[in-house]
Amino acid sequence: MRQLTLLATAWLLLLGPLHGAAFAHRPGDPPHQLYQMGDLTLESGKVMKDFAISYVTHGTLNAMKSNAILMVTALSGNHHRLDFLIGPGKALDTNKYFIVATDAISNGLTTSPSNSKAQPRMQFPRFVMRDMVQSQYRLLKDKLGIEHVVAVVGPSMGGMQALQWGVSYPDFMDSLVALVPLARTPAWSVVVVDASRKAIMLDPAWKGGEYTTPPAEGIRLWRDIVGFAAARTPELYRYQFPQPLDVLPWLKAQEDAQLALFDANDYIYQTWAYEAHDVSTTPGMNGDYVKALRAIKAKTLIMTGTKDLLNPEWEALEAARYIRDVRTVPINPDSVTGHFAAGGFIPADVEQINMEVERLLDIVTQRGPSSDSRALSGRARPPASARSCRRCDGGGGSSRIPSGRSRRSATRAWGAPHRPRASSGCGGRGRAAS
């Protein structure tokens, strides 16, 4: 246990500095590309003028254009958000697939309040998650000539977009991968993002969005509320800081490092889309949550973070009850890393996510699930129970944080029968058994 704690602490102490670096463009990375599509008409009827979507591609599109995968990104993230899944030998293997990694509206690379000349700052029109999806659809169809993708993959707000893709364009993909997602933003998450938005807007330096230097105090509070509170867990901090007050200088250093990483107005606009997300409001669904989720035809993988304080697990598990062909998997349930589990920073989490995504892609591309799951990554793997035991006792070099409980029962296999039950007072924590 002591070895485990030391390993966990060593990794966690690196997470803050790595966070900014992980999403930066590095020498040798694929070049940024822009698809200038002119005016983009939003679902509201408003127009986003001179719209351009930013993206990068990895791998080679085959002659039939049948090996494409779309990656969509998270709140305040960019096209590097899932780099831990992309590359030779990883789940999104660039020797097999052509990955289109996109930037969401208002992330500072795709058209945003911070870079729009026609509608700068708070003149920018509000948009919803489906407008993000529509811009990505036009990129694939109109620019790249892609009529169908193997998968749509995304974390957090990207997972929300992935589920929306399945509702809006159910025949466009073979599979969906939604990491720590929401199908409908619950009241709790609305409160979290609203608080972070108020932190910026109540800073006098914000100046109604007309600032010339970042509203630093508001940005610090936004980062604290979302990135360092809701997106993490008490258990993470317990093992990172045996002396609790040591967190304060560390937190200040993280805030300083992130002040200029993402524009405040861009974040405000993305949070408006985040809190309004609801697949039941898709045109034609008439507010029917179950109907919307039942429209998804793609084989779906939903991975949740244990005790996620930003996107609560129960909402994604509730949504899974109504998706036709779904597998739900908690990310390393023997740890309690919450929303952070999908961040790509903890080796054991990265390994599990790669394994699960690779398994799904093997199935939908008809390479089929291996008769022996230990061959999934081309190397021997111990049974799941053995892997879990090693992680609990700190063996194998994996940095795990014990929770004192197991939630493997939350895993549901593809093809498991749906057993919808009436929602409980806790917001629908009932789970279909595998």
N, C-alpha and C positions, 0 to 999 in steps of 0.2 A: 504493500500500500504506500509506503514511504517513497519507493521508486516511482510509483505511478504519480504521486503528487508532485515530485520533482520534475518529472517529464512534462506533466500538464502545465506546471508553472513556467517552465522554460519556453514552451510553445506560446503560451498566452502572453508572456512578456514581449514576444516578437510581433504579436498581432497588430498592435496599433501602427507601428512604422510600416508594416507590410501592407496595411489596408490601402493607403494612398498609392504606393508603388505598384500594387497588383493591378490597378486599373489604368496605368499609364502606358502610352505607346512607347515601345522600345525599338532600338535599331534592329532591323531584320523582320519586324512585324509586317503583315500585309498592309499595303497603302490604304489610307482613307479614300473612300469614293463618295461622290454625291450624285444622287439622281434628282435633277431639277425637273419637277413635274408641273410647274406653273401653280395656279391657284388650286387649293385643296378645299372643296366644299365639305364642311363638317356636318355631323348628324343634326346639329341644331339649326342648320341652314346658313350659319355664318360662314365666312370665307377666310381661310388662312392664306394670305397673299404671298406669291413668289415662294412657294413651299419647296423645300429640298430635304430629302431623307439621306442621312449619313449611314454608311455601312462599310464593312470589310468582308472579304471572302477568303476562305481557306480551302485548299484542295482543288480538284478539277471537276467541272461539270461534264458528265459523260454525254455521248452523242444523243442518247434518248432523253436527256435531261430528267433522268429518273432517280438520281442519287442525291438530291438536294435536301438539306435540313435548314430550317429557319431557327435562329436564336434571337430571342427578344429579351430585353434587359430590365433591370430593377429600378426602383425609385432612386434617383440621383446616380444611377449607374451608367455604364457605357458598354460598347461592344466587347470590352475585355472581361466582362463580368463572369463569364463561364470559361475562361481560358484553361481552368483546371480540368475541363472535360474535352478540350479540343487539341488534337495533334496525333501523330502516329502512335498507335498502341493504346490510345485513350478511347473512351466510349464514342466520341465524335471523331472517329479515325479519319484523318485527312488523306489517307491512302485509299479509302473507300468512298468517302462522302464529300460533297461540296457544301460547305457550311456558309450560310449567309448570316453574318452577325450584325444586327441592326442597332441603331441608336433611336431611342424613343423621342417623340415630340417633346420639346422643352428640356432636353438634357444638355444643351449648349453646343451640340454638334449638328444634330438635326435642327430644323428651324425652331427657334426659341425666342422668348422675350429678350434674351441677352444678345441675340445676333440678327434679329429681324430688322431690316431697314424700313420696311413698309408699315410694320405694326410693332414698334419697339416697346419694351417694358410693359406697363400696365395697359397699353393700347392693344396688346395681344388678345385674341379671342380665347375664351375658355373652350376646352375640348374634353372629351371623355375617352375611356379606354378603347372604345370601338373606333374612334378616329385614328388612334395609333395603329390598330389592326388594319384599317382601311389603307393607311399609307404603306404599310408593309405588303399588303396584297397587291397594290399597284406596282410596287418595286418588283416583286416577283413576276407578275404577269406582263406588265408593260415594258419594263426595262430588261429583265433577264429571260423572258420568254418561258418561265417555269409555270406549268399548269397543275403540278401536284408535287407535294413534298413527302419525304419519308417521315419527318417528324417536325413538330414545333416544340421548342424547348425553352423554358424560362424559369428564373428564380424570383420569388417574392412578387413584385409587380409584374415581372415577366411571366410568372406562373399564372397570374390573373389574366394576362393577355393570352397565354396559351389556352386556357379554358374558354376564353371569349372566342378565340379562333375556332375552337371545336363547335361552338354554338353558331357562330356567324357563317362559317364555311365548312360544314360537316363532311363534305366529300373531297376536300382539298388535301387532306393529310391521311397517312396511315396510322400515325400515333401522336400522342401528346405526352410531354413530360412537364409536370407542374411541380416545382420545388417550393415548399412552404407557401402555398398559394391561398387565395380566397376566390370563391365564386360570387360572393356578395359581401361587401365590406360591412362587418358588424359594428354595432355602436361603440364597442370598446376601441376598435382601431380608428374609428372616426375621431374619438376623443383624443387619441394619441397624436394623430397627424394634425388635428386642429390646434392642439396645444403647441406643437412645434411651429406651426404657421404663425400663430399669435406671437410667439417668442420673437420672430423676425419683425412682424408688422407693428409691434408695440415698441420696438427699439426706435427712438427718435432719429437715429442715423439712417433708418430705412427711407424716410422722407417721401412716403407715399409711392415708393418704387423708383424715385428719381435720384437715388444716391449716386455719387461718383466714386466713393470708396466703399467696400463691403461693410454692411451694418454688423460689426464684429460681435457685439454682445448678443444680439439676436441669433446670429449664426452659432455662437457657442451653446446657447440654450437649445436651439434646434438639434444640434449634434448630441447634446447630453440626453435629451428626451428620447430621441429615436435611436441613434446609433449606440449610445452607451448605457441606456436603460432598457427600453422596450426590445431592442434587437439582441440583448444579452440576457443572462439570468443571474440570480443571486449565487448559484452554484459556481458559475464561471469566476466571479469575483472572489468567492470564498477561497478557491485554490490559487488564484493569482496573487492575492494580497493577504497573507497570514496576519499582517499588521494592517488593520482596516484603513487607517488614516493615510497609509502609503498610496492609496488610490488618488488622492487629491493632486499631488504634483504630476503624477502620470496622466490624469485627466486633463490638466492644464496643457501638458505637452501635446496630447492628441488634438485638443481644440486648436492650438496654435498651428499645427501641421495641416489642419483641414479648413482653415478660414477661407482660403482662395481656391479650393478644389471644385466648388460648384456654386453657381450664381444663385443668390437668394430669391430673385424673382422667378427664375426657372423652377426652383424647388416649390415655391408657392403654387405655381400653375400645375405642376405634377401632383401635388397633394389634393388639389380640387378634383382631378381625375381619379385619384386613388380612392378618395372617400365616396365618390359617386358610383363606384363600380358595382354593377349588379347585372348578372347575365339575364335575369328575368325581364329587364327593360329593353332587351334586344328587340328591334322591330319584328312584329309577328308573334311575339311570345306573350303579349298582353299582361305582363307582370307575373306570369306563372313560372315560378322558380323550378318546379319539377319538370314542366314541359321543356324549359330551356335546356336543362341538363340531360334530359332524355333525348334531346336532339343530337347530342354528341355521338358520332359513330366510330370515331377513332379509338384504338386500343390506348388506354390512358394509364399513366403511372403518376401517382400523387405521393410525394415524399414530404413528411411533416417533421417539424422540430419539436422535441420534447419540451413542454412548458413554454411554448412560443408566446411571448408577451406582446408581439406586434401583430402577427396574423395567427390568432388562436387556432390550435389544432382542431378543435371541435367543428369549426366551420367547414374546413376542407373535408373532414370525415363525414359530416352531414351531406355535403355535396356529392361525395362518392356513392352514397346510398342510391342515388338516382342516375348515375352514369352507367350505361349498359355494360361496358367491358372495362373494368378498372381494377388496378392493384394499388393498395395503399400500404405504404411502408414507413415506419418511423425511422428517422436517421439516427442510428446508434442509440437505441433507447436506454442503454446502460449508462449513458452520459446525459447530462441535462444542459444542453447548449442552446436550446430555444431556436430563435430565428437564425442565429449565428451558424447553425449546423449546415446551412446551405451556402456559407460564405466561401468555402474552398480553402480554408486555412488550416484545418486540423487533419492530419494525414489519414486517420481511420475513417473520418467522414468522407473525405475525397475518394478513398478506395471503395467505400460502400456505394456512393452515388454513381461512380463510374461502372461498377459491377451491375447495378440495377438497370442503368440506362443501356448498357451494352446488351444485357439480356433482352430487354424490350426490342431493341433494334434488330437483334438476331432473329427474333420471332417474326417481326413484321416484314423483314426482307427475305423471309423464307429460308434463311440459313438454319432456322429452327432453333429452339432451345436445346442446348446440349443435353444428351441423355445423362451426362454427369456434370452437374453445375460447377464442379471444380475446374472444368476446362474452359470456363467462360472467358478468361483472360489469357488463355494459352499457357497457364501454369497451374500447378496443383494448388488447390485450396482446401483447407480443412473444412469439416462440416460447420454449419452456422453456430452450433452450440459450442464447438471448440474455439471458434474465432471469438465468440463473446467472452468465453472464460479467459482467454489470453488478454483481451482488452481490459477485463476487470482487474486482473492481477498485474497489469503493466508490462506483460511480456511482448515480444515481437516488435518492440520499439514504438508501439502505438501509444499516443498520449490521450488517455481517456480519463474522464472525471466520473467517479461512481455516483449513482443516484440512490442506491440502496433499494431499487425496485426494477422490475422488468416489465416492458410493455409490448412484448412480442405478439401478444394476442391481438394487437391493433392491426397487424399485417393481414391483408386480404388478398387472395390470389385472383388473377384474371379468370373470369368464368365462374367465380363463386356466386351462388344464388343471392339475389337481392332479397332482403327481408325488411322492407320499410316498416318503421314503427312510428307511432305518434311522437312528435317532438317532446322532449322532456323540458322541464322548467329551466334547465341549465343551458338551453340553447341547442339541444339535439346532440348529446354526447353518445347516443346509441350507435353502435357499430355493427355492421354486418359481419358475421363470422366467416372465416375462410373454411 
